[in-house]
Amino acid sequence: MLCPRCRTEMEISNHGGVEIDRCPRCGGVFLDKGEMESITERAVASVVDMHPSFEQVAADQPAICRCGEEMMEITGADEVRFDWCMSCEGTFFDAGELRQIDAFRAD
C-alpha cells in the first residue's frame, strides 16, 4: 500500500502478532480497523513507532487512505492529531504520534 501522507510504498512488519504498515520515508504508521486496540493490549505501540529520524513531510494536504478515500483529521488523547478513514476505519499516524498517544495512556 502507499503511504497516506507521502505516497511511498509502505513496509509491513509484525509486532506482537499484529501486521503494521510503516512508511520507510516519513515514518508514518497505518493501522487497520481494530489494530490500535490489539497493539495497545500487547503494549507494543511505542515499539511500533520507535525508529530513527525520518524525512519531514508536509502535512498540509489531506491523507489519502489505501481505500482511496480522503482521511479526516481527528484530535485524540494528549491533543495528538491523526488521520482516520470513515470508509474503512483505518487510522494513520505521522511519525511520533502513536508513541505520544501510548505515553498518554500509560500516565
Backbone as JSON, one array per atom type, in Angstrom:
{
  "sequence": "MLCPRCRTEMEISNHGGVEIDRCPRCGGVFLDKGEMESITERAVASVVDMHPSFEQVAADQPAICRCGEEMMEITGADEVRFDWCMSCEGTFFDAGELRQIDAFRAD",
  "N": [[0.84, -1.18, 0.0], [0.33, 2.34, -0.5], [1.79, 5.07, 1.27], [-0.37, 7.08, 3.15], [0.33, 9.74, 3.55], [2.84, 10.55, 2.21], [2.9, 9.06, -0.06], [4.68, 6.96, -0.57], [5.75, 3.58, -1.0], [4.64, 1.44, 1.49], [6.07, -0.51, 4.18], [5.64, -3.76, 5.57], [5.5, -4.94, 8.86], [5.74, -7.17, 11.67], [4.37, -7.01, 14.83], [4.01, -8.2, 17.91], [2.21, -10.07, 16.92], [0.6, -8.58, 15.29], [0.15, -7.2, 12.14], [1.79, -4.46, 10.86], [1.7, -1.52, 8.94], [4.22, 0.48, 7.8], [5.76, 3.52, 6.84], [8.76, 3.84, 5.11], [9.91, 6.21, 4.43], [8.68, 8.62, 5.61], [8.02, 7.68, 8.11], [5.44, 7.27, 8.99], [2.59, 5.47, 10.32], [0.21, 3.06, 9.48], [-2.81, 1.79, 10.61], [-5.05, -0.85, 10.47], [-8.62, -1.26, 10.94], [-9.29, -2.01, 14.28], [-6.67, -2.71, 14.91], [-5.34, -0.84, 16.51], [-6.35, -1.27, 19.07], [-5.4, -3.85, 19.44], [-2.56, -3.54, 19.44], [-2.31, -1.91, 21.61], [-3.26, -3.51, 23.72], [-1.26, -5.42, 23.71], [0.85, -3.92, 24.45], [2.71, -2.74, 22.64], [2.78, -0.41, 21.21], [4.57, 1.8, 21.47], [6.9, 0.59, 20.61], [6.29, -0.03, 17.97], [6.25, 2.52, 16.87], [8.82, 3.45, 17.25], [11.57, 4.6, 15.89], [14.5, 5.62, 14.0], [15.29, 9.02, 12.95], [13.14, 10.43, 10.48], [12.33, 11.53, 7.17], [11.0, 14.77, 7.04], [7.73, 15.4, 6.21], [5.45, 17.45, 4.64], [2.34, 18.13, 6.11], [0.21, 19.41, 5.01], [-1.58, 18.68, 3.11], [-4.5, 16.65, 2.72], [-4.5, 13.34, 4.05], [-4.55, 10.38, 2.1], [-6.39, 7.54, 2.14], [-5.74, 3.97, 1.94], [-7.91, 2.83, 0.75], [-8.67, 4.7, -0.98], [-10.15, 6.86, -0.2], [-10.42, 10.22, 1.12], [-8.85, 11.0, 4.13], [-9.96, 11.98, 7.39], [-8.95, 14.48, 9.7], [-8.41, 13.95, 13.1], [-8.54, 14.85, 16.51], [-7.01, 13.41, 19.2], [-6.18, 11.65, 22.23], [-4.1, 13.48, 24.46], [-4.07, 15.65, 22.82], [-3.17, 14.9, 20.31], [-3.03, 14.91, 16.84], [-4.38, 12.91, 14.35], [-5.03, 10.85, 11.45], [-8.08, 9.57, 10.14], [-10.12, 7.18, 8.49], [-13.32, 7.34, 7.29], [-14.56, 5.49, 5.72], [-13.24, 2.85, 5.65], [-12.35, 2.73, 8.21], [-9.67, 2.81, 8.85], [-6.6, 3.97, 10.36], [-4.2, 6.56, 10.39], [-1.06, 7.46, 11.55], [1.23, 10.06, 11.87], [4.83, 10.07, 12.05], [5.84, 9.5, 15.36], [3.39, 10.2, 16.56], [1.78, 8.01, 17.38], [3.33, 6.91, 19.41], [3.23, 9.03, 21.19], [0.51, 9.06, 21.93], [0.41, 6.57, 23.16], [2.13, 7.0, 25.35], [0.61, 8.86, 26.75], [-1.6, 7.3, 27.46], [-0.38, 5.58, 29.24], [0.1, 7.11, 31.45]],
  "CA": [[0.0, 0.0, 0.0], [1.06, 3.6, -0.49], [1.64, 5.88, 2.47], [-1.4, 8.1, 3.0], [0.9, 11.08, 3.63], [3.85, 10.9, 1.2], [2.66, 8.18, -1.23], [5.77, 6.0, -0.7], [5.32, 2.21, -0.71], [4.83, 1.13, 2.91], [6.61, -1.82, 4.51], [4.86, -4.48, 6.58], [6.26, -5.6, 9.92], [4.89, -7.87, 12.63], [4.64, -6.62, 16.22], [3.07, -8.85, 18.83], [1.18, -10.78, 16.17], [-0.19, -7.63, 14.52], [0.87, -6.69, 10.98], [1.78, -3.0, 10.86], [2.19, -0.88, 7.73], [5.03, 1.64, 8.16], [6.41, 4.19, 5.72], [10.2, 3.97, 5.32], [10.33, 7.58, 4.12], [8.25, 9.61, 6.6], [7.83, 7.05, 9.41], [4.03, 7.14, 9.34], [2.1, 4.13, 10.62], [-1.19, 2.85, 9.15], [-3.42, 0.68, 11.34], [-6.38, -1.26, 10.03], [-9.64, -1.26, 11.99], [-9.06, -2.96, 15.36], [-5.25, -2.91, 15.23], [-4.94, 0.04, 17.61], [-6.68, -1.98, 20.31], [-4.5, -5.01, 19.54], [-1.19, -3.17, 19.85], [-2.41, -1.35, 22.96], [-3.36, -4.66, 24.62], [0.05, -6.11, 23.73], [1.82, -2.92, 24.9], [3.79, -2.6, 21.65], [2.59, 0.82, 20.44], [5.8, 2.6, 21.43], [7.87, -0.16, 19.8], [5.86, 0.13, 16.58], [6.54, 3.88, 16.43], [10.16, 3.85, 17.67], [12.52, 4.47, 14.79], [15.37, 6.79, 13.86], [14.64, 10.17, 12.3], [12.59, 10.24, 9.15], [12.18, 12.75, 6.38], [9.83, 15.55, 7.37], [6.82, 15.52, 5.07], [4.41, 18.44, 4.93], [1.02, 17.55, 6.36], [-0.77, 20.4, 4.63], [-2.54, 18.03, 2.22], [-5.19, 15.56, 3.41], [-4.0, 11.99, 3.83], [-5.43, 9.57, 1.27], [-6.41, 6.17, 2.65], [-5.49, 2.94, 0.94], [-9.17, 2.54, 0.05], [-8.85, 5.79, -1.92], [-10.92, 7.97, 0.4], [-9.68, 11.23, 1.87], [-8.96, 10.75, 5.56], [-10.26, 13.18, 8.16], [-8.06, 14.69, 10.83], [-9.08, 13.84, 14.39], [-7.68, 15.14, 17.67], [-7.22, 12.37, 20.2], [-5.54, 11.78, 23.54], [-2.96, 14.37, 24.57], [-4.19, 16.61, 21.71], [-2.48, 14.39, 19.13], [-3.86, 14.88, 15.64], [-4.1, 11.79, 13.46], [-5.98, 10.77, 10.34], [-8.99, 8.43, 10.23], [-10.94, 6.99, 7.3], [-14.72, 7.0, 7.61], [-14.99, 4.38, 4.88], [-12.72, 1.55, 6.1], [-11.98, 2.91, 9.6], [-8.22, 2.76, 9.04], [-6.03, 5.12, 11.06], [-2.82, 6.87, 10.02], [-0.33, 8.29, 12.5], [2.52, 10.54, 11.43], [5.91, 9.61, 12.93], [5.81, 10.0, 16.73], [2.05, 10.4, 17.11], [1.33, 6.79, 18.05], [4.12, 6.83, 20.65], [2.72, 10.08, 22.07], [-0.77, 8.58, 22.47], [0.74, 5.46, 24.06], [2.68, 7.59, 26.57], [-0.52, 9.48, 27.44], [-2.4, 6.22, 28.06], [0.39, 4.96, 30.33], [0.07, 8.01, 32.62]],
  "C": [[0.87, 1.23, 0.0], [0.78, 4.37, 0.79], [0.58, 6.95, 2.24], [-0.84, 9.52, 2.97], [1.82, 11.4, 2.45], [3.81, 10.02, -0.04], [3.84, 7.26, -1.54], [5.23, 4.61, -0.37], [5.65, 1.88, 0.75], [5.37, -0.28, 3.06], [5.78, -2.44, 5.61], [5.81, -5.12, 7.58], [5.28, -6.2, 10.91], [5.33, -7.48, 14.04], [3.59, -7.26, 17.11], [1.94, -9.55, 18.13], [0.28, -9.87, 15.34], [0.67, -7.12, 13.37], [0.68, -5.18, 10.91], [2.35, -2.51, 9.53], [2.93, 0.39, 8.14], [5.7, 2.21, 6.92], [7.9, 4.35, 6.0], [10.71, 5.39, 5.07], [9.98, 8.56, 5.25], [8.01, 9.02, 7.99], [6.39, 6.92, 9.85], [3.63, 5.68, 9.52], [0.61, 4.07, 10.29], [-1.69, 1.64, 9.91], [-4.81, 0.41, 10.78], [-7.33, -1.21, 11.22], [-9.32, -2.36, 13.0], [-7.6, -3.15, 15.75], [-4.76, -2.02, 16.36], [-5.19, -0.66, 18.94], [-5.73, -3.16, 20.52], [-3.11, -4.62, 20.0], [-1.19, -2.54, 21.23], [-2.46, -2.47, 23.99], [-2.02, -5.36, 24.78], [1.17, -5.18, 24.17], [3.0, -2.78, 23.94], [3.68, -1.31, 20.85], [3.86, 1.64, 20.36], [6.9, 1.9, 20.63], [7.56, 0.0, 18.32], [6.32, 1.48, 16.05], [7.94, 4.35, 16.81], [11.16, 3.56, 16.55], [13.41, 5.7, 14.74], [14.63, 7.91, 13.12], [14.23, 9.84, 10.87], [12.53, 11.58, 8.46], [10.9, 13.47, 6.81], [8.99, 15.73, 6.11], [5.7, 16.47, 5.47], [3.05, 17.76, 5.07], [-0.08, 18.52, 5.98], [-1.81, 19.86, 3.65], [-3.23, 16.91, 2.99], [-4.54, 14.21, 3.08], [-5.04, 11.23, 2.99], [-5.29, 8.12, 1.71], [-6.12, 5.17, 1.54], [-6.74, 2.54, 0.18], [-9.51, 3.66, -0.94], [-9.61, 6.99, -1.39], [-9.99, 8.96, 1.09], [-9.92, 10.98, 3.36], [-9.25, 12.07, 6.27], [-9.34, 13.27, 9.36], [-8.87, 14.7, 12.12], [-8.08, 14.2, 15.47], [-8.03, 14.14, 18.75], [-6.55, 12.7, 21.52], [-4.31, 12.66, 23.46], [-2.89, 15.36, 23.4], [-3.4, 16.2, 20.47], [-3.46, 14.36, 17.97], [-3.42, 13.73, 14.77], [-5.2, 11.72, 12.43], [-6.78, 9.48, 10.42], [-9.86, 8.38, 8.99], [-12.34, 6.56, 7.7], [-15.18, 5.77, 6.84], [-14.54, 3.03, 5.44], [-12.29, 1.55, 7.56], [-10.51, 2.66, 9.88], [-7.74, 4.04, 9.7], [-4.59, 5.31, 10.63], [-2.23, 7.84, 11.02], [0.97, 8.75, 11.85], [3.56, 10.06, 12.44], [5.82, 10.29, 14.3], [4.44, 10.13, 17.35], [1.54, 9.18, 17.88], [2.05, 6.63, 19.39], [3.61, 7.85, 21.66], [1.39, 9.67, 22.71], [-0.52, 7.46, 23.48], [1.28, 5.98, 25.39], [1.57, 8.22, 27.39], [-1.35, 8.42, 28.15], [-1.71, 5.59, 29.26], [0.33, 5.8, 31.6], [-1.14, 7.85, 33.45]]
}
